[in-house]
Amino acid sequence: MSHSYTNPSEKQDLAHLEANVEDGVDEHGFSKRKPISDRECIYKCLDNSRALAGLDRKQVARLCDEFKVERTAEELQNEYPPL
């Protein structure tokens, strides 16, 4: 079966919209991320392990509070840009 729809628009190269050209790309073509601090890395690991079995949740919550990195709304927006 085939359909009768034909796309009336011209083909456009939109690759520049998807690529992060400011930070560059690695040898495989993936965009590089800005490095994060050790403290933020520890916080992300702890935050992701809040509900893991075998860990004391209160202890993990306390450690998350100790390692929490205060960031502005602009920094969060840059880390998680809208799609």
C-alpha positions as CSV (number, residue, x, y, z in Angstrom):
1,M,0.0,0.0,0.0
2,S,1.1,3.5,-0.7
3,H,-0.2,6.9,0.3
4,S,-0.9,9.9,-1.7
5,Y,0.7,12.5,0.6
6,T,3.7,14.5,-0.7
7,N,5.6,16.9,1.5
8,P,5.3,20.3,-0.1
9,S,8.2,21.9,1.8
10,E,11.8,22.0,0.6
11,K,14.4,19.8,2.3
12,Q,16.4,21.7,4.8
13,D,19.7,20.9,6.6
14,L,18.9,21.3,10.3
15,A,21.9,19.6,11.6
16,H,23.3,22.9,13.1
17,L,20.2,23.1,15.4
18,E,21.0,19.7,17.1
19,A,24.8,20.0,17.4
20,N,26.5,21.7,20.3
21,V,29.3,23.4,18.4
22,E,30.4,25.7,21.3
23,D,32.0,22.9,23.4
24,G,33.2,20.9,20.4
25,V,32.8,17.2,19.7
26,D,34.9,14.1,20.5
27,E,36.5,11.6,18.1
28,H,33.1,9.8,17.8
29,G,31.1,12.9,16.9
30,F,29.4,13.3,20.3
31,S,29.3,16.7,21.9
32,K,31.5,17.3,24.9
33,R,30.1,18.5,28.2
34,K,31.7,21.0,30.5
35,P,33.5,19.3,33.4
36,I,31.8,19.4,36.8
37,S,33.4,19.7,40.1
38,D,34.2,16.7,42.4
39,R,31.6,18.0,44.9
40,E,28.8,18.1,42.3
41,C,29.8,14.7,41.0
42,I,29.5,13.3,44.6
43,Y,26.2,15.0,45.0
44,K,24.8,13.6,41.8
45,C,25.8,10.1,42.8
46,L,24.3,10.4,46.3
47,D,21.1,11.9,44.9
48,N,20.7,9.1,42.4
49,S,21.2,6.5,45.2
50,R,18.5,7.8,47.6
51,A,16.2,4.8,47.2
52,L,18.8,2.0,46.8
53,A,18.2,-1.0,48.9
54,G,20.8,-1.6,51.6
55,L,21.5,2.1,52.3
56,D,20.3,4.1,55.2
57,R,18.0,6.7,53.7
58,K,18.4,9.2,56.5
59,Q,22.2,8.9,56.1
60,V,22.1,9.4,52.4
61,A,19.7,12.4,52.8
62,R,22.1,14.0,55.3
63,L,25.1,13.4,53.0
64,C,23.1,14.9,50.1
65,D,22.5,18.0,52.2
66,E,26.2,18.3,53.0
67,F,27.3,17.9,49.4
68,K,24.5,20.0,47.8
69,V,25.8,22.5,45.3
70,E,23.8,25.7,45.2
71,R,23.2,26.7,41.6
72,T,21.2,29.5,40.0
73,A,18.2,29.0,37.8
74,E,20.3,30.0,34.8
75,E,22.9,27.3,35.6
76,L,20.1,24.7,35.8
77,Q,18.6,25.9,32.6
78,N,22.0,25.5,30.8
79,E,22.4,21.9,32.2
80,Y,18.9,20.8,31.2
81,P,17.9,23.0,28.2
82,P,14.3,22.7,26.9
83,L,13.8,20.3,24.1
